[in-house]
Amino acid sequence: MTGQARVSELVGRTLAKLGVGHVFGVVGSGNFDVTGTLMAEGIPFTAARHEGGAATMADAYSRMSGKVGVVTTHQGCGLSNAITGIGEAAKSRTPMIVLTADTQAAAIRSNFMIDQDGLARSVGAVAERIHSPATAVADTLRAFRTAVNERRTVVLSLPLDIQSATAADEAGAVVVPEPLKVRPAATGAEHLAALIATAERPVFVTGRGGRGARDEILDLAHHAGALVATSAVANGLFNGDSHNLGISGGFSSPLTAEFISGADLIVGWGCALNMWTMRHGRLISAGTTVVQVDVEDSALGANRPITLGVLGDSALTAKDVLDALRGVQPEPAEKYRTEANALAIKHKARWRDVDTEDLSTATSIDPRVLTRELDTLLPAERIVAIDSGNFMGYPSQYLAVPDEFGFCFTQAFQAIGLGLYTAIGAALAQPHRLPVLGAGDGGFLMGISELETAARLKLPLVCIVYNDAAYGAEVHHFAPQHSEAELASVVFPETDIAAIARGFGADGVTVRTLADLDAVRPWVAAYEAGTQDRPLVIDAKIASDGGSWWLAEAFQGH
């Protein structure tokens, strides 16, 4: 005979049964019971210092683990505190559950009462709720299926009066079938094969939607004679391939940009081909054929005109196109995959291999020099997280990553301050890798409360703070037209971030010269010996670069 259970327990047990991976949150009275149930069911819980931090930790965990992350919040203000992180996850199409309490329907004068469904929808998330005790399990299952099968961030509201009610205990019987992958229409695969066969300089650019299709896309690229590249969020996907250009877009090295703009065919695999990936379209030369492959029809041609849109899973499409291509081109073609191009890519595709003037002074270090040295100094088995700002291209392009699960890029909302949260969530998703954060001083100070979380978790996390004592993006963007006095709103006194870090229980090092990095070596040695259990904050006082090359790209979209 089926027993009875409280709805808060049913929801928690259902999510545990469905296989959520980790819960992050700030616990209040409204979400205490459901969080406790998840913990009792064996789901790890990380207490954050702010709901905004918890939301982005869950986002990063979901991206880097392949499991669904959960953020849990109190009703009203708890949810509103988390909304920037929820917006980032929603705009990135991260499968994630926001498990939030809600006020009773009758509590119309409660100070906690807000339109939670409307708030969720306003940032692109899907609003779901537990409608009644009898539908609690079905409502939870629907939210989870939407998150996984549609790759959506779902805000699941649990009204307090329904939470405390009881219902039949059906939480153990739930199951979510694996979503079916979309196979392209034969005509679409054949059309794309024909375009590849006639192209002389094909380039394949793969985004997050193609991260599970590495081998299939490379097999096709080898036969097609195509170079490969990625959007920023898929950085590392094609590591090891001799004709891998790296990141396409604002972070591209001069050589990478030259090869992509020289293409006569660009195929985007699960890639939006947006303004950042294509430099507002400037990487697409006149007369270039543009193709997009995506599982959603609405994504095809959404950012720029395309010659062909193919609706289908990237791996299945690449396989079918290769089969069709072999029918018209039996043998692999060299085309863009020449030995000369491979040699050029090996020596010049990464920014760290491009000669630049050292802008260091007696009291500040060139951020390129700093990051090159740290790339050599830090262990290669790493997971790099990036905050937003003027500095962001340095860690993105100068720090090598082992594969696509070594780079976590929470930039869809372009909010600064998410970097530290991202690094913590990514670290918990990939605990065998050294987590490395690249952040500006503005973003790092904005989210610094979670440094206590990293210290409490004993994470061996390296935080590289590119400290220019300013909101550098705004300084460089507005400086040509404004006086020093007018820029005072985005310039700050120098802050001893290393000292602040030590107050949170981390190690802190101030770096003004390459010699100062010697203080990092003992920390790295302890990490490599398996005895490091403290975060390290590198407060790098950086020299001005006059405005980073990718900054001009970003501000064109504002």
Secondary structure, 3 states (H helix, E strand, C coil): CCCEEEHHHHHHHHHHHHCCCEEEECCCCCCHHHHHHHHHCCCCEEECCCHHHHHHHHHHHHHHHCCCEEEEECCCHHHHHCHHHHHHHHHCCCCEEEEEEECCCCCCCCCCCCCHHHHHHHCCCEEEECCCHHHHHHHHHHHHHHHHHCCCEEEEEEEHHHHCCEEECCHHHCCCCCCCCCCCCHHHHHHHHHHHHHCCCEEEEECHHHHHHHHHHHHHHHHHCCEEEECHHHCCCCCCCCCEEEECCCCCCHHHHHHHHCCCEEEEECCCCCCCCCHHHCCCCCCCEEEEEECCHHHCCCCCCCCEEEECCHHHHHHHHHHHHHHHCCCCCCCCCCHHHHHHHHHHCCHHHCCCCCCCCCCCECHHHHHHHHHHHCCCCEEEEECCCCCCHHHHHHCCCCCHHHEEECCCCCCCCCHHHHHHHHHHHCCCCEEEEEEEHHHHHHCCCHHHHHHHCCCCCEEEEEECCECHHHHHHHHHHCCCCHHHHHECCCCCHHHHHHHCCCEEEEECCHHHHHHHHHHHHHHHCCCCCCCEEEEEEECCCCCCHHHHHHHCCC
